[in-house]
Amino acid sequence: MDDDSALGILFGFLLFPAVLSVPAWVIAVIVKVLSVALPGRRPDWRFDLVRWSAWMAGWAAVVLYFLGAGAVALSVHESSSGADSTPAHECRDDFPPGVLVGQQASWVPLRFDCVLADGSTRPSSPGYFWVNTGVAGLGLAAVTLGILAQAVGERRPGPGGPVTGPGSADARRPV
C-alpha cells in the first residue's frame, strides 16, 4: 500500500474530526444520563433512550473506526516518506535487522503488519486488535438496539389509540 492512496489520504483527513467529536460524544452521553436521572422526564423516555442509544453506539463505532483508520494511514505515511522511514518504526523496534523485509496495511480489518523474511506477518501493535474489537462490539450493539427500538416502536399504541386488556374487547384503560 503506497502513501498516495486516496483512501489513506481520506482516512488521514478524517482522523482529526474524529478526534474532535469524541468530547462532543462524551458531553452528549452525560447530558442524556442526567436527563434520564433527573425528575421531569418525558413519559416515553425508555423508548427514546433505546433509540438514542442505538444512534450513539453507531456513532461511536464509526468514530472509533475513523480513529483506527487514521492511525493506519499515519503509519503508512510515516513508513513511506522521508529518510530512515523503511522499515516502519513500529516494526523495526520489535525485530532484529535482516528479519524484517517490509510492512503491510489493511483497512478492513484495521491492521498495520510487519512482513518478515519468511513471508509471515506479525502485528505492529496490539492496539489494532482492540480497535477492531471495539468497532465490532459497538456496531453489534447499535444494530441490536436499533432492532429493539423498532420492535418496541411497533408494539406501542399510537397516540390516542385504544389500549385494550386481554379480557375486554374495546375497553380503554390508562397506559
Secondary structure, DSSP 4 states (H G I P E B T S, - for coil): --TT-HHHHHHHHHHHHHHHHHHHHHHHHHHHHHHHHSSS--TTHHHHHHHHHHHHHHHHHHHHHHHHHHHHHHHHHHHSSSTT-SS-HHHHTTS-TTTEEEEEEETTTTEEEEEETTS-EEES-THHHHHHHHHHHHHHHHHHHHHHHHHHHHHSPPTT-----TT-SS-----
